[in-house]
Amino acid sequence: MVDADDLAYRLGPHRRDRHQIGRNFCAWVLLTVLSVAVFPVSPGLAAAGVPPAAIDACALLTPDEVSAVVGKRVETGHPYDNGITPQGAHSTTCIWAAPLPPGVEPDPAQRLGGRGFVVLSVMNWPAGSNDARKFLEDFQKAFLQHDIDSKPVSVNVGADDSLWWGDGVAARKNGVSFGISVAQFGDRAARRPQAESLAKAIVKRLPTQPRPEPHR
């Protein structure tokens, strides 16, 4: 498997140093607003009990489902467990990428060499916390602070709350939040309905009561 730090460096915002990108791997997916640096650490988290368990992001969509939505065959998802963030969430990521057409060489100037891809980041928050809600609220703050260009707009994907932030869909259900983005697949205007369609499938598969990390 490709090392997550190396992949994050190739795909991520290059203004950050490699170490920071490696630690906050999913930040490039959800823009600066979704970096764990955005969320203030809750004073009670240090005293929290059992941390939340990882949710397998790759189990929330099949390659066939992704392929059907984007109109191109994608490979099996590549999973990454980013561990517990400083804010207490267990963060996981999955990337489904389409192979380049025959005879087309990778473009080192583009993410994943120019391959179209779908990326999903999932955050399972500590039980009883309100951070899944704050996760979405911070998109509005990011727009007001000019960290993102597009004003977030509400969308309906069957979650407790969800929005389109200009490059993907962010949603929350119970104590879980996620962001999904469709990138480098042809017409940019088609990416919003594609992301919404995938988000609807994800919401149906999220655990109704996220479990804590098992004791080791």
C-alpha positions in Angstrom: 0.0 0.0 0.0 1.2 3.5 -0.7 2.3 5.3 2.5 -0.4 7.7 3.5 2.1 10.5 4.4 3.7 10.3 0.9 0.3 10.3 -0.8 -0.9 13.2 1.3 2.1 15.1 0.3 1.6 14.5 -3.4 -2.1 15.4 -3.2 -2.2 18.0 -0.4 -1.8 21.8 -0.2 1.9 22.2 -0.8 2.2 25.3 1.3 2.2 23.0 4.3 5.3 21.1 5.4 5.3 17.4 4.8 5.1 16.5 8.5 2.0 18.6 9.1 0.3 17.1 6.0 1.1 13.6 7.1 -0.5 14.2 10.5 -3.6 15.8 9.1 -4.0 13.6 6.1 -7.6 14.3 5.4 -7.2 18.0 5.4 -6.4 18.3 1.7 -9.6 16.5 0.9 -11.9 18.8 2.8 -9.8 21.9 2.3 -8.3 23.9 5.1 -11.6 24.1 7.0 -11.6 20.3 7.6 -8.1 20.1 8.9 -8.0 19.1 12.5 -6.3 22.5 13.1 -9.6 24.2 12.5 -11.4 22.6 15.5 -10.6 24.0 19.0 -9.8 21.2 21.4 -12.6 20.7 23.9 -11.3 21.0 27.5 -13.1 17.8 28.5 -11.5 15.7 25.8 -8.3 15.2 27.8 -10.4 13.6 30.5 -12.5 11.6 28.1 -12.8 7.8 28.6 -12.7 5.2 25.8 -11.9 6.8 22.4 -14.2 6.2 19.5 -13.6 3.3 17.2 -12.4 3.6 13.6 -15.1 3.4 10.9 -13.9 1.6 7.8 -14.5 4.3 5.1 -13.9 1.9 2.3 -16.8 -0.3 3.6 -19.3 2.6 3.1 -19.2 2.4 -0.7 -18.4 -0.3 -3.2 -16.2 0.3 -6.3 -19.2 -0.6 -8.5 -21.3 2.1 -6.8 -18.6 4.7 -7.2 -18.1 3.7 -10.9 -21.8 3.9 -11.6 -22.0 7.4 -10.3 -18.8 8.9 -11.9 -19.2 7.0 -15.2 -15.8 5.5 -15.1 -14.4 2.3 -13.6 -12.6 2.8 -10.4 -10.2 0.5 -8.6 -10.8 -1.0 -5.1 -10.6 1.7 -2.5 -7.4 2.4 -0.6 -8.0 2.7 3.1 -6.1 4.9 5.6 -6.5 5.0 9.3 -5.4 8.4 10.5 -5.9 7.6 14.1 -7.3 9.8 16.9 -7.1 13.5 16.1 -6.2 16.0 18.9 -9.9 16.8 19.1 -10.8 13.2 20.0 -12.3 11.9 16.7 -11.1 8.7 15.0 -10.4 9.7 11.5 -10.3 7.3 8.5 -10.1 7.9 4.7 -10.7 5.9 1.6 -9.7 6.8 -2.0 -11.2 5.2 -5.1 -9.2 6.1 -8.2 -9.8 5.4 -11.9 -6.9 4.1 -14.0 -5.6 6.4 -16.7 -6.7 5.7 -20.3 -4.3 3.4 -22.2 -1.3 5.3 -23.5 -1.8 8.3 -21.2 1.2 9.0 -19.0 0.7 10.3 -15.4 1.0 14.0 -15.1 3.2 14.8 -12.0 1.7 18.3 -11.8 -1.8 16.9 -11.0 -3.1 15.0 -8.0 -2.8 11.2 -8.5 -1.1 11.9 -11.8 -4.3 13.2 -13.3 -6.4 10.2 -12.5 -10.0 10.9 -11.6 -10.8 9.9 -8.0 -13.3 10.0 -5.2 -12.2 10.5 -1.6 -14.1 10.0 1.6 -13.1 11.1 5.1 -15.0 9.9 8.1 -14.7 11.1 11.6 -16.2 9.2 14.5 -16.6 11.6 17.5 -16.5 10.8 21.2 -19.9 9.8 22.6 -21.9 12.7 24.0 -19.8 15.4 22.2 -21.2 18.0 19.9 -18.3 18.1 17.6 -20.0 16.4 14.7 -22.3 19.4 14.6 -19.4 21.9 15.0 -17.7 20.1 12.1 -20.4 21.4 9.7 -20.7 24.8 11.4 -17.1 25.5 10.7 -17.7 25.5 7.0 -19.8 28.6 7.4 -17.0 30.2 9.5 -14.5 29.3 6.9 -16.5 31.0 4.2 -16.8 34.2 6.3 -13.1 34.1 6.9 -12.4 33.6 3.2 -10.8 30.1 3.8 -13.1 28.7 1.1 -14.5 30.4 -1.9 -18.0 29.0 -2.1 -20.8 29.8 0.4 -21.9 26.4 1.8 -25.5 25.5 0.9 -27.8 22.9 2.5 -28.4 19.7 0.7 -30.6 16.7 1.5 -28.8 13.4 1.7 -30.8 11.8 4.5 -28.4 12.9 7.3 -29.1 14.9 10.4 -27.4 17.9 8.6 -25.5 18.2 5.3 -24.1 20.8 3.0 -22.3 21.4 -0.3 -19.2 23.5 0.2 -18.2 24.0 -3.4 -15.9 21.0 -3.8 -17.8 18.2 -2.0 -20.5 17.3 0.5 -20.1 17.3 4.2 -22.7 15.6 6.5 -23.3 14.4 10.0 -25.4 11.6 11.5 -25.5 10.8 15.1 -21.9 11.1 16.3 -20.3 10.7 12.9 -19.3 13.3 10.3 -17.9 12.8 6.9 -16.9 14.6 3.7 -16.9 13.3 0.2 -15.4 14.8 -2.9 -15.4 13.9 -6.6 -12.3 15.1 -8.3 -10.9 15.3 -11.9 -13.8 13.4 -13.5 -14.7 15.6 -16.5 -17.5 18.2 -16.1 -17.1 20.1 -12.9 -20.8 20.9 -12.8 -21.6 17.2 -12.5 -19.6 16.7 -9.4 -22.2 18.1 -7.0 -24.9 15.7 -8.0 -22.3 12.9 -8.0 -21.1 13.7 -4.5 -24.7 14.0 -3.3 -25.6 10.6 -4.7 -22.7 9.0 -3.0 -23.4 10.8 0.3 -26.9 9.3 0.3 -25.5 5.8 0.1 -23.0 6.5 2.8 -25.6 7.8 5.2 -27.6 4.6 5.0 -24.5 2.6 6.0 -23.3 4.7 8.9 -23.6 2.9 12.3 -26.7 4.0 14.2 -24.7 4.0 17.4 -21.0 4.3 16.8 -19.0 2.0 19.0 -16.0 3.0 21.2 -12.5 1.7 20.5 -12.3 -1.9 21.8 -9.9 -2.5 24.8 -6.6 -4.0 23.8 
